[in-house]
Amino acid sequence: MSALEVAQHLRSELARHNVPTYLYSLSEALVAVSAWHGLVARTDGQIIWWTSPHPSRRGRALITYAFAPQTAAKRISEHYLQARAQHPYPPSHMAEIRKPDSPGAGHPVLISGPA
């Protein structure tokens, strides 16, 4: 399967675990699935990897992986709860973009979502 197909399958599996995500292409061969600030899975179509919210035994970032979208989704959904606890995303941190000369200029456009 292509990286995009695996990413779409992972996104579908994460939705079953009530984890909202969005996809974006990193290159022709890599696609990222973003779930929350600090929790972004990447795939090349053969393997899915992400940084765990748990540090390694040495206190460094712990990169973990899975081969199947179902397995990755189960583990990422557990990490999602921890990532949300570690990095709350209050509305005050949302980007607000206003174009003064655009229609509806009095209404801000909020850009939000997991990073």
C-alpha positions as CSV (number, residue, x, y, z in Angstrom):
1,M,0.0,0.0,0.0
2,S,1.1,3.6,-0.5
3,A,1.9,5.9,2.3
4,L,-1.3,7.8,1.7
5,E,-3.4,4.6,1.8
6,V,-1.8,3.5,5.1
7,A,-2.2,7.0,6.6
8,Q,-5.9,7.0,5.6
9,H,-6.4,3.6,7.1
10,L,-4.6,4.7,10.3
11,R,-6.9,7.8,10.4
12,S,-9.9,5.6,10.1
13,E,-8.8,3.3,12.9
14,L,-8.0,6.3,15.1
15,A,-11.5,7.7,14.5
16,R,-12.8,4.4,16.0
17,H,-10.9,5.2,19.1
18,N,-12.3,8.8,19.1
19,V,-9.0,10.4,18.2
20,P,-9.4,13.3,15.8
21,T,-6.7,13.6,13.2
22,Y,-5.7,15.2,10.0
23,L,-3.3,14.1,7.3
24,Y,-0.6,16.0,5.5
25,S,2.0,15.0,3.0
26,L,5.6,15.4,4.0
27,S,7.0,14.3,0.6
28,E,6.0,11.9,-2.2
29,A,6.9,9.0,0.0
30,L,5.9,10.1,3.5
31,V,2.6,11.1,5.0
32,A,2.0,12.4,8.5
33,V,-1.1,11.8,10.7
34,S,-1.4,14.5,13.3
35,A,-3.4,13.7,16.4
36,W,-2.3,16.3,19.0
37,H,0.6,18.7,19.8
38,G,3.6,16.4,20.0
39,L,1.8,13.3,18.7
40,V,2.4,13.0,15.0
41,A,2.6,9.6,13.3
42,R,4.5,9.2,10.1
43,T,4.3,6.5,7.5
44,D,6.1,5.5,4.3
45,G,3.5,2.8,3.5
46,Q,5.4,0.0,5.2
47,I,5.9,1.2,8.8
48,I,4.2,3.7,11.0
49,W,6.3,5.5,13.6
50,W,5.8,8.3,16.2
51,T,7.3,9.7,19.3
52,S,5.8,8.3,22.5
53,P,4.8,10.8,25.3
54,H,6.8,8.5,27.6
55,P,10.5,9.3,27.6
56,S,13.1,6.5,27.2
57,R,14.9,5.1,30.3
58,R,17.6,7.7,29.7
59,G,15.0,10.5,29.6
60,R,15.2,11.0,25.8
61,A,12.4,11.0,23.2
62,L,11.2,7.4,22.6
63,I,10.4,6.6,19.0
64,T,8.0,3.7,18.7
65,Y,6.5,2.0,15.7
66,A,4.0,-0.5,14.3
67,F,3.5,-2.2,11.0
68,A,-0.3,-2.4,11.1
69,P,-2.7,0.6,11.3
70,Q,-4.9,-1.2,13.8
71,T,-2.0,-1.8,16.2
72,A,-0.7,1.7,15.7
73,A,-4.1,3.2,16.3
74,K,-4.6,1.3,19.6
75,R,-1.2,2.5,20.9
76,I,-1.6,6.0,19.6
77,S,-5.0,6.3,21.2
78,E,-3.4,5.6,24.5
79,H,-0.7,8.1,23.9
80,Y,-3.3,10.7,22.8
81,L,-4.8,10.8,26.3
82,Q,-1.3,11.4,27.8
83,A,-0.4,14.0,25.1
84,R,-3.6,15.9,25.8
85,A,-2.8,15.9,29.6
86,Q,0.8,17.0,29.0
87,H,-0.1,19.7,26.4
88,P,-3.5,21.2,27.0
89,Y,-4.7,23.2,24.0
90,P,-6.8,26.0,25.4
91,P,-8.6,28.4,23.1
92,S,-6.2,31.2,24.1
93,H,-3.4,29.5,22.2
94,M,-5.4,29.3,18.9
95,A,-4.1,31.4,16.1
96,E,-6.5,34.2,15.1
97,I,-6.3,35.5,11.6
98,R,-8.1,38.6,10.4
99,K,-8.0,40.3,7.1
100,P,-9.2,43.9,7.6
101,D,-10.4,44.4,4.0
102,S,-12.2,41.1,3.6
103,P,-15.9,40.5,3.9
104,G,-16.8,39.6,7.5
105,A,-13.7,41.3,8.8
106,G,-15.3,41.7,12.2
107,H,-15.4,37.9,12.5
108,P,-12.1,36.3,13.3
109,V,-11.1,33.0,11.6
110,L,-9.8,30.6,14.1
111,I,-7.2,28.2,13.0
112,S,-7.2,25.3,15.4
113,G,-6.4,21.6,15.6
114,P,-3.7,19.4,16.8
115,A,-0.2,20.3,15.7
